[in-house]
């Protein structure tokens, strides 16, 4: 066992990088508790998207704001998760720093509605300041305690501080979407810049198995929006029974189960040792989460249409859901199939399915058919994997 992972105190321990080969590394209760705060923020944003599309209220602007605000929600979760994978000391110091960041995230969640509806980002900016003060202090603690990680830690501390100052000035004194996009790019660049202070191309901190589990757990959380939408659809079937609503419920259930199955069908842990691949994989998950959440919102829109509580047309609502599903498929392809050593059509089947999903929406206007097609793909993948499993098993016996 690596002695630097043994706690010396329940209060304050040196914040040094954890053992990359630590066995049975799993998400901690604190990390799971931290994730719960994001349920509030994500649900709030999904609700705003749902109502804007149902009411046909500046849909293009609503979609634009959805993806921008989703980034503002996802980014602090992403940065905390990767830091915790490398430096979680599980002492009072780390727990209190995590609680302080959670307060910031709660403020960010409160700011979702004014940001979405009125372009008013002041509340979210205050949440970011509250969240980032303990985050930067923890990086400074790493720089003080861990000589090997000092160059990386200082780059993180300086970079995050600089970008937060820029965000604050932007929200208070400027109102430019171009500047907003530029600052997002700056945000994404800071971790890449910081990690270049170490051996290029080599993982120096995070635990691959742990980080894959953590990103998978947030996938489950965002799929929870589809679960809520499906429950809502079930309730409407009971209140206003119709064939169309029943077909919608069956289709959404097939979609929900297939989305979960598809994401957790592959593991990419072995690819995350490569630093550049890990960046692509981590940043690609923004789209996985955003589109998975949008699926839930669009399911609710389709329920509104069939119960005559929406202004948007049925064909537009179905197409919107199909585009969200297609976005999810392309995102999972990028984060999984693209990175894995799959051969032939198997490497591109998710892209093919994404095109078919949109085609079905345009031609047949059927969510049920989309769910059936998605389910069939998972069945085909399962059969293929089972045959490969039997082949490997037979080879080992021989």
C-alpha positions as CSV (number, residue, x, y, z in Angstrom):
1,X,0.0,0.0,0.0
2,X,1.2,3.5,-0.8
3,X,1.8,5.2,2.5
4,X,0.9,8.6,1.2
5,X,-2.8,7.4,1.0
6,X,-2.8,6.6,4.7
7,X,-4.5,9.4,6.6
8,X,-2.3,11.0,9.4
9,X,-5.1,13.0,10.8
10,X,-8.9,13.3,10.7
11,X,-8.6,17.1,10.4
12,X,-5.8,18.1,8.0
13,X,-3.5,16.0,5.9
14,X,-1.0,16.9,3.2
15,X,-2.8,17.1,-0.1
16,X,-0.6,14.9,-2.3
17,X,-1.5,12.9,-5.3
18,X,-3.1,9.5,-4.6
19,X,-1.8,6.2,-5.7
20,X,-2.8,5.6,-9.3
21,X,-2.8,1.8,-8.8
22,X,-5.1,1.9,-5.7
23,X,-7.3,-1.1,-5.9
24,X,-11.1,-1.0,-5.5
25,X,-11.2,2.8,-5.8
26,X,-14.8,3.8,-5.9
27,X,-16.9,6.9,-5.5
28,X,-17.1,8.2,-1.9
29,X,-20.2,9.1,0.0
30,X,-19.1,12.8,-0.2
31,X,-18.8,12.6,-4.0
32,X,-22.3,11.1,-4.2
33,X,-23.6,13.8,-1.9
34,X,-21.9,16.4,-4.1
35,X,-23.6,15.0,-7.2
36,X,-27.0,15.5,-5.6
37,X,-26.6,19.3,-5.7
38,X,-26.4,19.1,-9.5
39,X,-29.7,17.3,-9.7
40,X,-31.4,20.6,-8.7
41,X,-29.5,22.7,-11.2
42,X,-29.9,20.3,-14.1
43,X,-33.6,19.7,-13.4
44,X,-34.2,23.5,-13.3
45,X,-32.5,24.0,-16.7
46,X,-34.4,21.1,-18.2
47,X,-37.6,22.5,-17.0
48,X,-36.9,25.9,-18.6
49,X,-36.0,24.2,-21.9
50,X,-39.2,22.1,-21.8
51,X,-41.5,25.1,-21.2
52,X,-39.8,27.3,-23.8
53,X,-40.1,24.7,-26.5
54,X,-43.7,23.7,-25.6
55,X,-44.7,27.4,-25.7
56,X,-42.7,28.0,-28.9
57,X,-41.1,30.9,-27.0
58,X,-38.0,32.0,-28.9
59,X,-36.9,28.4,-29.4
60,X,-33.6,29.1,-31.1
61,X,-32.6,31.4,-28.3
62,X,-33.8,28.9,-25.7
63,X,-31.6,26.2,-27.3
64,X,-28.6,28.5,-27.4
65,X,-29.1,29.4,-23.7
66,X,-29.6,25.8,-22.8
67,X,-26.2,24.7,-24.1
68,X,-24.5,27.7,-22.6
69,X,-26.0,27.4,-19.2
70,X,-25.5,23.6,-19.2
71,X,-21.8,24.3,-19.6
72,X,-21.9,26.6,-16.6
73,X,-23.5,23.8,-14.6
74,X,-21.3,20.9,-15.9
75,X,-17.9,22.6,-15.7
76,X,-17.6,23.0,-11.9
77,X,-18.7,19.3,-11.5
78,X,-16.1,18.3,-14.0
79,X,-13.2,20.2,-12.4
80,X,-14.2,19.1,-8.8
81,X,-14.4,15.4,-10.0
82,X,-11.0,15.3,-11.6
83,X,-9.4,17.1,-8.6
84,X,-11.0,14.6,-6.2
85,X,-9.8,11.7,-8.2
86,X,-6.2,12.8,-7.8
87,X,-6.2,14.5,-4.4
88,X,-9.2,13.5,-2.2
89,X,-7.7,13.2,1.3
90,X,-11.1,12.4,3.0
91,X,-10.4,14.6,6.0
92,X,-12.2,17.6,7.5
93,X,-10.2,19.9,5.3
94,X,-11.3,18.3,2.1
95,X,-14.9,17.8,3.3
96,X,-15.3,21.5,4.3
97,X,-13.8,22.6,1.0
98,X,-16.3,20.4,-0.8
99,X,-19.2,21.8,1.3
100,X,-18.1,25.3,0.4
101,X,-18.1,24.4,-3.3
102,X,-21.5,22.9,-2.9
103,X,-22.8,26.2,-1.6
104,X,-21.5,27.9,-4.7
105,X,-23.3,25.3,-6.9
106,X,-26.6,25.9,-5.0
107,X,-26.2,29.6,-5.9
108,X,-25.5,28.6,-9.5
109,X,-28.7,26.5,-9.5
110,X,-30.7,29.5,-8.2
111,X,-29.3,31.6,-11.0
112,X,-30.4,29.2,-13.8
113,X,-33.8,30.8,-14.3
114,X,-32.8,34.5,-14.5
115,X,-29.9,33.5,-16.8
116,X,-32.1,31.5,-19.1
117,X,-35.0,33.9,-19.3
118,X,-33.4,37.3,-18.9
119,X,-29.7,36.8,-19.8
120,X,-29.0,37.8,-16.2
121,X,-25.8,35.9,-15.1
122,X,-25.0,37.9,-12.0
123,X,-26.3,35.2,-9.6
124,X,-24.5,32.4,-11.4
125,X,-21.3,34.5,-11.4
126,X,-21.6,34.9,-7.6
127,X,-22.0,31.2,-7.3
128,X,-18.8,30.7,-9.3
129,X,-16.9,33.0,-7.1
130,X,-18.1,31.2,-3.9
131,X,-17.3,27.8,-5.5
132,X,-13.9,28.7,-6.8
133,X,-12.4,30.3,-3.7
134,X,-12.1,26.9,-1.9
135,X,-11.2,25.2,-5.2
136,X,-8.2,27.5,-5.8
137,X,-7.2,27.3,-2.2
138,X,-7.0,23.5,-2.5
139,X,-4.8,23.8,-5.5
140,X,-2.5,26.1,-3.5
141,X,-2.5,23.5,-0.8
142,X,-1.4,20.9,-3.3
143,X,1.4,23.2,-4.5
144,X,2.6,23.6,-0.9
145,X,2.4,19.9,0.1
146,X,3.3,18.0,-3.1
147,X,6.5,19.1,-4.7
148,X,6.1,16.8,-7.7
149,X,2.6,18.3,-8.5
150,X,3.6,22.0,-7.7
151,X,4.0,23.1,-11.3
152,X,0.6,21.7,-12.3
153,X,-1.1,23.0,-9.1
154,X,0.3,26.6,-9.6
155,X,-0.9,26.6,-13.2
156,X,-4.3,25.5,-12.1
157,X,-4.5,28.1,-9.3
158,X,-3.3,31.0,-11.5
159,X,-5.3,30.0,-14.6
160,X,-8.6,29.5,-12.7
161,X,-8.2,32.8,-10.8
162,X,-7.5,34.6,-14.0
163,X,-10.5,33.2,-15.9
164,X,-12.7,33.9,-12.9
165,X,-11.6,37.5,-12.8
166,X,-12.4,37.7,-16.5
167,X,-15.8,36.2,-16.0
168,X,-16.6,38.7,-13.2
169,X,-15.6,41.7,-15.3
170,X,-17.5,40.3,-18.2
171,X,-20.8,39.9,-16.3
172,X,-20.5,43.2,-14.5
173,X,-19.3,45.5,-17.3
174,X,-19.6,43.8,-20.6
175,X,-22.5,42.1,-22.5
176,X,-20.9,40.2,-25.4
177,X,-21.7,36.7,-26.5
178,X,-18.3,36.6,-28.4
179,X,-16.6,37.3,-25.1
180,X,-18.7,34.6,-23.4
181,X,-17.6,32.0,-26.0
182,X,-14.0,33.2,-25.7
183,X,-14.1,32.7,-21.9
184,X,-15.5,29.2,-22.3
185,X,-12.6,28.3,-24.6
186,X,-10.3,29.8,-22.0
187,X,-11.9,27.6,-19.3
188,X,-11.3,24.5,-21.4
189,X,-7.7,25.5,-22.1
190,X,-6.7,26.0,-18.4
191,X,-6.6,22.3,-17.5
192,X,-4.8,21.4,-20.7
193,X,-2.3,24.1,-20.1
194,X,-1.8,23.1,-16.5
195,X,-1.3,19.4,-17.3
196,X,1.5,20.3,-19.8
197,X,3.7,21.1,-16.8
198,X,4.1,17.3,-16.3
199,X,5.4,14.6,-18.5
200,X,3.5,15.1,-21.8
201,X,1.1,12.3,-22.6
202,X,1.3,10.6,-19.2
203,X,-1.4,10.5,-16.6
204,X,0.1,11.9,-13.4
205,X,-2.9,12.1,-10.9
206,X,-6.3,10.7,-11.7
207,X,-7.4,7.1,-11.1
208,X,-8.7,5.8,-14.4
209,X,-11.2,3.3,-13.0
210,X,-12.5,5.9,-10.5
211,X,-12.9,8.7,-13.0
212,X,-14.7,6.4,-15.4
213,X,-17.1,5.5,-12.6
214,X,-17.6,9.1,-11.7
215,X,-18.5,10.3,-15.2
216,X,-20.9,7.3,-15.5
217,X,-22.7,8.3,-12.3
218,X,-23.4,11.7,-13.7
219,X,-24.8,10.0,-16.8
220,X,-27.3,8.2,-14.5
221,X,-28.2,11.5,-13.0
222,X,-29.0,13.2,-16.3
223,X,-30.9,10.1,-17.5
224,X,-33.0,10.7,-14.4
225,X,-34.6,13.6,-16.3
226,X,-35.9,11.1,-18.8
227,X,-37.1,8.9,-15.9
228,X,-39.1,11.9,-14.6
229,X,-40.5,12.6,-18.0
230,X,-41.5,9.0,-18.4
231,X,-43.3,9.1,-15.1
232,X,-45.1,12.2,-16.2
233,X,-46.1,10.4,-19.4
234,X,-47.5,7.5,-17.4
235,X,-49.6,9.9,-15.3
236,X,-51.1,11.4,-18.4
237,X,-51.9,8.0,-19.8
238,X,-53.9,7.3,-16.6
239,X,-55.6,10.7,-16.8
240,X,-56.2,10.9,-20.5
241,X,-55.9,7.4,-22.0
242,X,-55.3,7.3,-25.7
243,X,-53.4,5.1,-28.1
244,X,-51.0,7.9,-29.0
245,X,-50.0,8.5,-25.4
246,X,-49.6,4.7,-24.8
247,X,-47.3,4.4,-27.8
248,X,-45.4,7.5,-26.5
249,X,-44.9,5.8,-23.1
250,X,-43.7,2.6,-24.6
251,X,-41.3,4.4,-27.0
252,X,-39.9,6.6,-24.2
253,X,-39.3,3.5,-21.9
254,X,-37.5,1.7,-24.7
255,X,-35.4,4.9,-25.3
256,X,-34.6,5.3,-21.7
257,X,-33.5,1.7,-21.2
258,X,-31.5,1.7,-24.5
259,X,-29.7,4.9,-23.6
260,X,-28.5,3.5,-20.3
261,X,-27.6,0.1,-21.9
262,X,-25.6,1.8,-24.7
263,X,-23.6,4.0,-22.4
264,X,-22.6,1.3,-20.0
265,X,-22.0,-1.3,-22.7
266,X,-18.3,-0.4,-23.1
267,X,-15.4,0.6,-20.9
268,X,-12.7,3.0,-21.9
269,X,-10.6,2.8,-18.7
270,X,-7.6,1.4,-20.6
271,X,-7.5,4.4,-23.0
272,X,-7.5,7.1,-20.2
273,X,-3.8,6.7,-19.4
274,X,-3.2,8.8,-22.5
275,X,-3.6,12.4,-21.5
276,X,-4.8,13.7,-24.8
277,X,-7.4,10.9,-25.1
278,X,-8.6,11.6,-21.6
279,X,-9.2,15.3,-22.4
280,X,-11.2,14.4,-25.5
281,X,-13.2,11.8,-23.5
282,X,-13.9,14.2,-20.6
283,X,-14.9,17.2,-22.7
284,X,-17.0,14.9,-25.0
285,X,-19.1,14.0,-22.0
286,X,-20.4,17.6,-21.9
287,X,-22.4,16.7,-25.0
288,X,-23.4,13.3,-23.6
289,X,-24.9,15.0,-20.6
290,X,-26.5,17.9,-22.4
291,X,-28.2,15.7,-25.0
292,X,-29.3,13.1,-22.4
293,X,-30.9,15.9,-20.4
294,X,-32.5,17.4,-23.5
295,X,-34.1,14.0,-24.3
296,X,-36.0,14.2,-21.0
297,X,-37.1,17.7,-21.7
298,X,-38.3,16.8,-25.2
299,X,-40.2,13.8,-23.9
300,X,-42.2,16.2,-21.7
301,X,-42.8,18.4,-24.7
302,X,-44.3,15.5,-26.6
303,X,-46.5,14.7,-23.6
304,X,-47.7,18.3,-23.7
305,X,-48.5,18.0,-27.4
306,X,-50.6,14.9,-27.0
307,X,-52.5,16.3,-24.1
308,X,-53.0,19.6,-25.9
309,X,-51.0,21.7,-23.5
310,X,-48.4,22.9,-26.1
311,X,-48.3,25.3,-29.0
312,X,-45.6,23.4,-30.9
313,X,-46.8,20.9,-33.6
314,X,-46.5,17.2,-33.1
315,X,-44.1,16.7,-36.0
316,X,-41.8,19.4,-34.7
317,X,-41.9,17.9,-31.1
318,X,-41.0,14.4,-32.5
319,X,-38.2,15.8,-34.6
320,X,-36.9,17.7,-31.7
321,X,-36.7,14.5,-29.6
322,X,-35.1,12.6,-32.5
323,X,-32.4,15.3,-32.8
324,X,-31.7,15.1,-29.1
325,X,-31.4,11.3,-29.3
326,X,-29.2,11.6,-32.4
327,X,-27.0,14.0,-30.5
328,X,-26.7,11.6,-27.6
329,X,-25.8,8.7,-30.0
330,X,-23.1,10.8,-31.7
331,X,-21.7,11.9,-28.3
332,X,-21.5,8.4,-27.0
333,X,-19.9,7.3,-30.2
334,X,-17.2,9.9,-29.8
335,X,-16.6,9.0,-26.1
336,X,-16.7,5.2,-26.6
337,X,-16.7,3.7,-30.1
338,X,-14.4,6.3,-31.6
339,X,-11.8,5.6,-28.8
340,X,-12.0,1.9,-28.8
341,X,-10.4,-0.5,-31.3
342,X,-13.6,-1.5,-33.0
343,X,-13.4,-2.7,-36.6
344,X,-15.6,-2.3,-39.6
345,X,-19.2,-1.2,-39.4
346,X,-19.3,-1.8,-35.6
347,X,-17.2,1.3,-35.2
348,X,-19.7,3.5,-37.0
349,X,-23.0,1.9,-36.3
350,X,-24.1,4.6,-33.7
351,X,-23.6,7.3,-36.4
352,X,-25.8,5.2,-38.8
353,X,-28.4,4.8,-36.1
354,X,-28.4,8.6,-35.4
355,X,-29.2,9.2,-39.1
356,X,-32.0,6.6,-39.0
357,X,-33.5,8.1,-35.9
358,X,-33.8,11.5,-37.6
359,X,-35.1,9.8,-40.8
360,X,-37.8,8.0,-38.8
361,X,-38.9,11.2,-37.2
362,X,-39.2,13.0,-40.5
363,X,-40.9,10.2,-42.5
364,X,-42.9,8.2,-39.9
365,X,-43.3,10.8,-37.0
366,X,-43.0,7.9,-34.5
367,X,-41.2,7.8,-31.2
368,X,-42.2,4.2,-30.7
369,X,-40.3,3.2,-33.9
370,X,-37.3,5.2,-32.7
371,X,-37.4,3.3,-29.4
372,X,-37.7,-0.1,-31.2
373,X,-34.8,0.7,-33.5
374,X,-32.6,1.7,-30.6
375,X,-33.5,-1.5,-28.8
376,X,-32.7,-3.6,-31.8
377,X,-29.2,-2.1,-32.1
378,X,-28.5,-2.9,-28.5
379,X,-29.7,-6.5,-29.1
380,X,-27.4,-6.8,-32.1
381,X,-24.5,-5.5,-30.1
382,X,-25.2,-7.9,-27.3
383,X,-25.4,-10.9,-29.7
384,X,-22.0,-9.9,-31.2
385,X,-20.4,-9.5,-27.8
386,X,-21.7,-12.8,-26.7
387,X,-20.3,-14.5,-29.7
388,X,-16.9,-12.9,-29.1
389,X,-17.1,-14.0,-25.5
390,X,-17.8,-17.6,-26.5
391,X,-14.9,-17.5,-29.0
392,X,-12.5,-16.2,-26.3
393,X,-13.7,-18.8,-23.8
394,X,-13.3,-21.6,-26.3
395,X,-9.8,-20.5,-27.2
396,X,-8.8,-20.5,-23.5
397,X,-10.1,-24.0,-23.0
398,X,-8.2,-25.2,-26.0
